[in-house]
Amino acid sequence: MCGQSSCSCKTMGWWQAVNKKLAAEKIRARLERRLAAFLSCEVGGLPRMKIGTLIHTLFLLFGDGEEMGGFHSTMSGVLQILSHEIVWDVEQKVEEAETPREVIN
């Protein structure tokens, strides 16, 4: 048994063992299925959206019911599991190598 409140998970750092790419794929698939069901379309018919955008959209559509948790706790949990970069499809900046500039006189 390894819940968040168990001592072994607190000392082992359970969040480091999560495969973020796999978790993101699973979370995205569930969010896309839910949105597609609401819109009565196939998942393939949806545009590719950021995971954060999907969460915001679903809260817009379903947030007034009791079937979803609170927005802030939901976003906080997803951000803790996946990271800001994965949720918002932020590409890491690549340092551009300094190229000598040609000076024309």
C-alpha positions as CSV (number, residue, x, y, z in Angstrom):
1,M,0.0,0.0,0.0
2,C,1.5,3.3,-1.1
3,G,-0.8,6.3,-0.6
4,Q,0.4,9.9,-0.3
5,S,0.0,9.7,3.5
6,S,2.0,6.5,3.9
7,C,5.5,6.9,5.4
8,S,7.3,4.9,2.8
9,C,6.1,7.2,0.0
10,K,7.1,10.3,1.9
11,T,10.6,9.1,2.3
12,M,10.9,7.6,-1.2
13,G,9.7,10.6,-3.2
14,W,6.8,8.9,-5.1
15,W,6.6,11.8,-7.6
16,Q,10.0,11.0,-8.9
17,A,8.9,7.5,-9.9
18,V,6.1,8.8,-12.2
19,N,6.8,8.4,-15.9
20,K,5.6,11.9,-16.9
21,K,5.3,11.2,-20.6
22,L,3.1,8.2,-19.9
23,A,1.0,10.1,-17.3
24,A,0.5,13.0,-19.7
25,E,-0.7,10.6,-22.5
26,K,-3.2,8.9,-20.1
27,I,-4.5,12.2,-18.7
28,R,-4.8,13.7,-22.2
29,A,-6.7,10.6,-23.5
30,R,-9.1,10.8,-20.6
31,L,-9.7,14.5,-21.1
32,E,-10.1,14.2,-24.9
33,R,-12.6,11.3,-24.5
34,R,-14.7,13.3,-22.0
35,L,-14.8,16.3,-24.3
36,A,-15.5,14.2,-27.4
37,A,-18.4,12.5,-25.6
38,F,-19.9,15.9,-24.7
39,L,-19.6,17.1,-28.3
40,S,-20.8,13.8,-29.7
41,C,-17.8,13.4,-31.9
42,E,-14.8,11.2,-32.3
43,V,-11.6,12.0,-30.4
44,G,-9.8,12.2,-33.7
45,G,-12.2,15.0,-34.7
46,L,-10.9,17.3,-32.0
47,P,-8.0,19.7,-32.6
48,R,-4.9,19.0,-30.6
49,M,-5.0,21.1,-27.5
50,K,-2.7,21.6,-24.6
51,I,-3.5,19.6,-21.5
52,G,-4.1,22.8,-19.6
53,T,-6.5,24.0,-22.3
54,L,-8.4,20.8,-22.1
55,I,-8.7,21.1,-18.3
56,H,-9.9,24.7,-18.6
57,T,-12.4,23.7,-21.3
58,L,-13.8,20.8,-19.3
59,F,-14.2,23.0,-16.2
60,L,-16.1,25.5,-18.3
61,L,-18.5,22.8,-19.5
62,F,-18.8,20.6,-16.3
63,G,-17.5,22.8,-13.5
64,D,-20.9,23.5,-12.0
65,G,-21.6,19.9,-11.2
66,E,-20.3,17.8,-8.4
67,E,-18.6,15.2,-10.6
68,M,-15.4,17.2,-10.7
69,G,-13.1,18.4,-8.0
70,G,-12.2,22.0,-7.4
71,F,-10.4,23.8,-10.3
72,H,-7.4,24.9,-8.2
73,S,-6.8,21.6,-6.6
74,T,-7.2,19.8,-9.9
75,M,-4.7,22.1,-11.7
76,S,-2.3,21.9,-8.8
77,G,-2.4,18.1,-8.9
78,V,-1.9,17.9,-12.6
79,L,1.0,20.4,-12.5
80,Q,2.7,18.5,-9.6
81,I,2.4,15.2,-11.5
82,L,3.3,16.4,-15.0
83,S,5.1,19.8,-14.7
84,H,4.3,23.2,-16.1
85,E,6.2,22.5,-19.3
86,I,4.2,19.4,-20.1
87,V,0.8,20.8,-19.2
88,W,1.3,23.9,-21.3
89,D,3.4,22.4,-24.1
90,V,6.3,24.7,-23.3
91,E,9.3,24.0,-25.4
92,Q,12.6,24.3,-23.7
93,K,14.7,27.1,-25.0
94,V,17.7,26.0,-26.9
95,E,20.7,28.3,-26.4
96,E,21.7,29.6,-29.8
97,A,25.4,29.3,-30.5
98,E,27.0,32.7,-31.1
99,T,27.7,33.1,-34.7
100,P,30.2,35.6,-35.8
101,R,28.5,38.5,-37.5
102,E,30.0,39.9,-40.7
103,V,30.6,43.6,-40.5
104,I,30.3,45.4,-43.9
105,N,32.0,48.8,-44.2
